């Protein structure tokens, strides 16, 4: 038993030396636009949020509400309220520059999506991101909803404006993230563009304060440009 404990301790020390684990393959929520050396993983939980066992009624109670929140999380919630609602996050990152925010990620092991992400500043949630097919809006919009369905179902479709996040530091990214944003309603739909545009999908739904400023992944770097698509 003592030998096993020593081996585990050595393994954990090695993991720490090489930095936090990369969970982006599962969650897709790690802020890839932020430099890795600006983030530090300050907490990790091997217990993920599993929504599989919830009844349809319970899932409905976790409906995404534009400009307010979803999945029992609300904009303005404190860290303690978030912990009380969903428990300890699967991953927690702190970005000390340039925006001084933290990113809390809850992974839904029962879904192929990117889970739930909360962005906090000064101890409170200011933006939420949902990419879980079992958490939907009242319009039945969710992770992997077709853009065609989004346009047909979203009541304020005429208010949606398209924006693109471009990297301006010389690194070429062939697939810049695109967003359909309704600033008045406090919602941004991240779009996964495909070669066949008829197969374009919603990749995430981000919620922010109505009439507020939306920043993809909670923060826009100096070397990034968030521009309106012509």
Beta strands, then each sheet from edge to edge (+ up, - down):
strand 1: 39-44
strand 2: 69-70
strand 3: 73-74
strand 4: 91-95
strand 5: 101-106
strand 6: 115-121
strand 7: 124-131
strand 8: 161-167
strand 9: 177-182
strand 10: 187-192
strand 11: 201-208
strand 12: 224-228
sheet 1: 1+ 4- 5+ 6- 7+ 11- 10+ 9- 8+ 12-
sheet 2: 2+ 3-
end
